[in-house]
Amino acid sequence: MGLIAWLVVGGIAGWLAGLIMKGYGFGVIGNIVVGIVGAFIAGLVLPQIGLAIGGGIIAEIINALIGAVILLFLIGLFKKT
């Protein structure tokens, strides 16, 4: 059940990141994939830099959203070149 929750959180975060980062998106499916990857990256990086929002599903979505927005921004930088 944990994997399904992780995919749902990543999907929501990717969709929200696509709305936030207009012009950097990859469509609905692409943004969901970016959200899932961003959730994974955020789960690794954010605790290392001391950024912890707390527990619960909302905190996980916020963490994943941060990771997805950063990932979309970085991909957008490389996409323009």
Steps between C-alpha positions, in 0.01 A plus 500: 500500500794735558600495134152596386489790746844612384383496136184694583693762699752534216221528246325775694829683550584476131163632398529793743859569391380516140246762601760701693773479237306608194707461185721233656246218494489183298125444491298324764667158473850648474443722802373204702817308415708806593304521826578140585870552427489832687344328801784249501761775470334710770490199729876468466616862484271701729582311822872533418478880491291509817165587344225300666139606474358236732295188467183406325378485145484880455864535604597224259318676216675829585840327510431329168374829354825673595699222335283502188519880458879488534519214252273677249710814532824309438353310207372829358849646514642212298201487267555861389861437394 
